[in-house]
C-alpha cells in the first residue's frame, strides 16, 4: 500500500509523518525505514526506526531512487514499512510527473509486503487524478 501526505511546503507534513512512524513502531512486529534528505529529524524518531539520509548516496534520478529502495528491501526481510520525507526531493521528481514512480512503488509494496508512506510538497488539487485515492492526509 502507498499512502500520501500532501500539502504545500511548510504546512506540517513532516510532523504528521513523524507522529505516524513513532506510533506505528510501537505496534508493528517488523522493521521500519525512514528516508529523508538529511539527518535533521534523527532525534525526533524512535530509535528502533532506521533513518537513512538519501543525500549521501549520490542519487541522480527517479530510476536510481527506485533501485535504492529495492536494495533496502532486498537486505531486510523483516521490513514492513518505509516512510519517505520530502519525497519529490529525495526521488529527484521535483517538477516532474510522479505517477509512474508511485505506480512502481505500489507494485513493490504488493510484491514484497512493504507499506510506503510519502510526504509530498504538492497541493491535493495538483496531484494526478489517479493518485488522489491514495491520500492519507491533505494539508
PERA-V300100 format. One record per backbone hydrogen bond with DSSP energy under -0.5 kcal/mol. NH is the residue of the N-H (numbers start at 1). CO is the residue of the C=O. E is the energy in kcal/mol with one decimal. If there is no record, write none. Layout:
BEGIN
<<NH,CO,E> <NH,CO,E>>
END
This chain:
BEGIN
<<3,116,-2.5> <4,134,-2.3> <5,118,-3.1> <6,4,-0.6> <6,137,-2.7> <7,120,-1.3> <7,122,-0.9> <11,8,-1.5> <16,12,-1.6> <17,13,-2.5> <18,14,-3.0> <19,15,-2.6> <20,16,-2.4> <21,17,-2.6> <22,18,-2.5> <23,19,-1.6> <24,20,-2.6> <25,21,-2.1> <26,23,-0.7> <27,24,-1.4> <28,24,-2.4> <31,78,-2.8> <33,81,-2.0> <34,50,-3.2> <35,33,-0.5> <35,83,-3.5> <36,52,-2.3> <42,39,-2.1> <44,41,-1.4> <45,41,-0.8> <45,42,-0.7> <49,46,-2.0> <50,32,-2.4> <51,49,-0.7> <52,34,-2.8> <54,36,-2.6> <54,52,-1.0> <56,53,-1.6> <57,54,-2.0> <58,55,-0.7> <65,61,-1.9> <66,62,-2.5> <67,63,-2.0> <68,64,-2.3> <69,65,-2.5> <70,66,-2.4> <71,67,-2.2> <72,68,-1.9> <73,69,-2.4> <74,70,-2.6> <75,71,-1.1> <76,72,-0.5> <76,73,-1.1> <79,76,-1.5> <80,31,-2.9> <81,31,-1.6> <82,115,-2.8> <83,33,-2.6> <84,117,-2.9> <85,35,-2.8> <85,83,-0.6> <87,84,-0.6> <87,119,-2.3> <89,86,-0.7> <90,86,-2.5> <91,87,-2.4> <92,89,-1.0> <93,88,-3.1> <94,88,-0.8> <96,93,-2.4> <102,98,-2.3> <103,99,-2.5> <104,100,-2.0> <105,101,-2.4> <106,102,-2.2> <107,103,-1.9> <108,104,-2.4> <109,105,-2.6> <110,106,-2.1> <111,107,-2.4> <112,108,-2.8> <113,109,-1.2> <114,109,-0.9> <115,80,-2.9> <116,1,-2.9> <117,82,-2.2> <118,3,-2.9> <119,84,-2.9> <120,5,-3.0> <120,118,-0.6> <122,7,-0.7> <122,120,-2.0> <126,123,-1.1> <127,123,-0.6> <127,124,-1.1> <131,128,-2.2> <132,128,-0.6> <132,129,-1.1> <134,131,-1.9> <135,132,-1.2> <136,4,-3.5> <137,4,-1.6> <139,6,-3.1>>
END
